[in-house]
Amino acid sequence: MGSGGHATERDNSGNEVIKRAPSSKPPFTLGDIKKAIPPHCFNRSLLRSSSYLFVDLFFSFFFYYVAAKFIVPLSTPLSYVAWPVYWVLQGSVQMGLWVIGHECGHQAFSDYTWLNDTIGYFLHTGMLAPYFSWKYSHRRHHSNTSSLENDESFVPKKKSALNSSARLLNTPPGRLFRLVVLCTIGWLLYICFNVSGRKYEKFANHFDPKSPIYSDRERFQIFLTDVGLVVASYGLYKVALAQGVIWLLMVYFAPLVIVYGFLVVITWLHHTHPSLPHYDSTEWNWLRGALSTIDRDYGLFNTILHHITDTHVAHHLFFTIPHYNAMEATKAIKPILKEYYQFDDTPIIKAMWREATECFFVEADKGDDNTTKGVYWFNNKM
């Protein structure tokens, strides 16, 4: 893997050993890291970005055509095979489109803010995602990564904050239940009810322009997001009238379940690992928080999903780097970050179960050392 910290190692008996990431103040600055990255990695090419967009759009429409033309008329049992294959293929390609929309929100698609927001708005709205709403909440996540008070998403609970249902959820059936919820409706629970998000004094969601997530200058764009979603929903209603609800579920909505399953799992695994620290306000700063993320290996999906999976550390440090330069940037920063760079190539299904098991809450190490009191680590021992 080269320079950097491998989050999991093997002992002499072949057992997996989790190696904690460094949590002390780094011996380098953000400027030091930036100097190590070739300057061209920061260049955003409209032509190159557009080529990825058009390829993804082509395959998405191609799969729609195949589904409508050939899979819909199929009789059983062939349809039982064809539909899941279509859902996975279409969902994977559309997750790639979602990543491009995410890059638009970070202004990594091109040098033109208006173009980035226009493309991102239409891409995400077409997949029923609230573009501006998520763009702003996601920006706050990047500004407060791994802060127990201020991070915006996948904020772990402290052990002291667990409720009476915790013991039930911290059992094998409870873990399976949590993973099923995460992979199916986790995204909806977050954007609609702020589940796993930062705690606010009043109800927060991604559709209310007056939601405490947003500042006054952002509220009109939240309204604009809602208008787009209403128009898209009306269009889907007309499609359902013309083609039938089952047709719409099979062709359009089922791949979206794959998209948002991908999104939630990828995001969760980027910030949930036994090796990663979280910080309270006494210890947190931006660089330490940004480094408390981990790259993972999704095999072929690394390419299909435009490397959002295996270049996430670099993305948190410099989020305007376009995805096609992120691999080179990641390679360049490893010698600077050394053990502060975290990578785990554990197979994803295995990693999901391990993280659901071992990362149930966070607590500070017990002891008299004041330097560890504001640093929190994942645990599951009730």
Salt bridges, closest charged atoms under 4 A:
GLU9 OE2 - LYS19 NZ 3.89
GLU16 OE2 - ARG354 NH1 3.20
ASP56 OD2 - HIS306 NE2 2.65
ASP111 OD1 - ARG44 NE 3.04
ASP117 OD1 - LYS135 NZ 3.07
ASP151 OD1 - HIS141 ND1 2.82
ASP216 OD1 - ARG219 NE 2.99
GLU218 OE1 - ARG140 NH2 3.06
GLU283 OE1 - ARG288 NH1 3.10
ASP310 OD1 - HIS307 ND1 3.00
GLU328 OE1 - HIS40 NE2 2.92
GLU339 OE1 - LYS19 NZ 3.15
ASP344 OD2 - HIS273 NE2 2.82
ASP344 OD2 - ARG296 NH1 3.66
ASP344 OD2 - ARG354 NH2 2.65
ASP345 OD1 - HIS6 NE2 3.49
GLU355 OE2 - ARG296 NH2 2.83
GLU355 OE1 - ARG354 NE 2.67
GLU363 OE1 - LYS366 NZ 3.57
ASP365 OD2 - ARG20 NH1 2.81
